[in-house]
Amino acid sequence: MTPEELRLELACALYARGKLTKVRGAELAGVVFFTFQQALKERRISTYTLGDLDREVATLNELFPDHPIPPTKG
C-alpha cells in the first residue's frame, strides 16, 4: 500500500467514526473533495447525516402539518 493509499484509507476510517468532516478528510487524504466523496461511496461509508434527516423531517412537517413527525434525538 502506498503512502497516498494509506492516507486515503485513514481519512475514510476517521470520517466513518465521525472524527473528520468530508472537507477535512479530503485534505488529510490529499485529494479533492469529490474524489474523497467517491472513496467513501466505494467503501459504502454513508455521507447522510442526522442534520440531513432533520432537514427532511422539517420539510415533511411543513408539507403535511396534520401528520407531524417528531424530530430526531441526536
C-alpha positions in Angstrom: 0.0 0.0 0.0 1.4 3.4 -1.0 1.5 6.3 1.5 -1.2 8.0 -0.6 -3.5 5.0 -0.4 -2.8 4.7 3.4 -3.7 8.4 3.9 -7.0 7.9 2.0 -7.9 4.8 4.0 -7.1 6.6 7.3 -9.2 9.6 6.2 -12.1 7.3 5.3 -11.9 5.5 8.6 -11.8 8.7 10.6 -14.7 10.1 8.7 -16.7 6.9 9.3 -16.1 7.3 13.0 -17.2 10.9 13.0 -13.8 12.3 13.7 -13.4 14.3 10.4 -15.7 16.3 8.1 -15.6 15.5 4.4 -13.6 18.6 3.7 -11.0 17.8 6.4 -10.9 14.1 5.2 -10.1 15.2 1.7 -7.4 17.5 3.0 -5.9 14.7 5.1 -6.0 12.3 2.2 -4.5 14.8 -0.2 -7.3 14.5 -2.7 -10.1 16.8 -4.0 -13.4 16.8 -2.2 -15.2 14.8 -4.9 -12.5 12.2 -5.0 -12.9 11.7 -1.3 -16.6 11.5 -1.5 -16.3 8.8 -4.2 -13.8 6.9 -2.0 -16.4 7.0 0.8 -19.1 5.7 -1.6 -16.8 2.9 -2.8 -16.3 1.8 0.8 -20.0 2.1 1.5 -19.5 4.7 4.1 -22.6 6.8 4.4 -22.4 10.5 4.0 -26.0 11.0 5.0 -26.1 12.8 8.4 -28.6 13.4 11.2 -28.6 17.0 10.0 -29.8 15.8 6.6 -32.5 13.8 8.2 -33.6 16.7 10.4 -33.9 19.0 7.4 -36.0 16.4 5.5 -38.3 15.8 8.5 -38.8 19.6 8.8 -39.7 19.8 5.2 -42.2 16.9 5.5 -43.7 18.6 8.6 -44.2 21.8 6.6 -45.8 19.9 3.7 -48.0 17.7 6.0 -48.7 19.7 9.1 -51.6 17.4 10.1 -49.3 14.4 10.4 -46.1 15.7 12.1 -43.0 13.6 12.5 -41.1 14.1 15.8 -37.5 15.4 15.4 -34.6 13.0 15.7 -32.9 12.6 19.0 -29.3 13.3 18.0 
